Amino acid sequence: MGQLHFDDFVRERLVERTKPLEDDIHRHKLKIFGKPQKVPGKGANQVKSLKNDVNLFSRLYIGCQNRDGNLKEFFQHENRASPPALSDGGSIPQGAKSDLLVCLEDVSQPRSEAPATSCIVLDGQ
């Protein structure tokens, strides 16, 4: 499209001289690259989650008051599936059990000897 536009410009202004050289060039608004989509940051997700919690909490609190519920019991329960201190956007990060070995080696002493036994149980057919 750009090459056709250039060829028209040269033909009309320099070869045929049907338009003056100072005449405006019409712009084609072509998208060269796609606009990058904005990904909401962690802070935006946390704010959205907090707003949802406020709405949920207010509805539950009003419902508890209208039904003569026990407010002490109301505040004892969690209103989320996972605690906010442990979750990231509602999902708890998963780990491997082997990651705990490094922490446990500092706390415990490994044994190389078998403990003393008082009996042996044979289980078989």
C-alpha positions, -999 to +999 in steps of 0.1 A: +000+000+000+029+024+008+046+016-025+014+024-044+010+057-025+046+066-034+041+058-071+010+079-072+028+108-056+057+106-081+034+102-111+010+130-102+035+156-090+067+150-109+059+131-141+024+143-151+024+175-130-013+174-125-010+184-088+012+210-073+042+197-053+030+215-021-003+197-022-012+176+009-005+139+011-035+119+024-026+098+054-035+061+055-041+051+091-027+016+090-018-002+121+017-013+119+019-032+152-008-044+175-013-026+207+000-045+236-027-055+260-022-043+296-019-070+321-032-059+355-005-060+382-005-078+415-016-046+433-046-042+410-056-078+416-053-073+454-074-042+453-101-059+433-100-089+457-103-065+487-133-047+471-150-081+465-143-091+502-158-058+514-190-064+494-193-100+505-186-091+542-211-063+542-239-085+527-231-114+552-230-090+581-264-074+572-279-108+566-266-120+600-282-089+618-315-093+600-318-129+610-308-124+646-276-144+641-248-147+666-221-121+657-194-138+678-200-169+658-201-149+626-166-135+631-151-169+639-154-181+603-133-173+573-150-157+543-125-170+517-114-204+505-077-196+512-062-172+537-049-140+520-015-143+538-009-176+521-026-172+487-017-152+456-048-141+439-069-168+454-045-197+446-021-212+470+013-219+454+022-255+454+056-269+463+073-303+465+078-322+498+115-326+490+119-288+494+112-293+531+143-316+536+167-287+535+148-270+564+145-302+584+181-312+581+191-282+602+166-291+630+170-329+632+200-352+636+202-380+610+205-415+623+227-441+607+219-469+632+187-488+635+168-485+668+169-515+692+140-539+686+123-562+711+103-583+686+101-590+649+067-593+631+066-613+599+035-606+578+029-629+548+006-654+533 
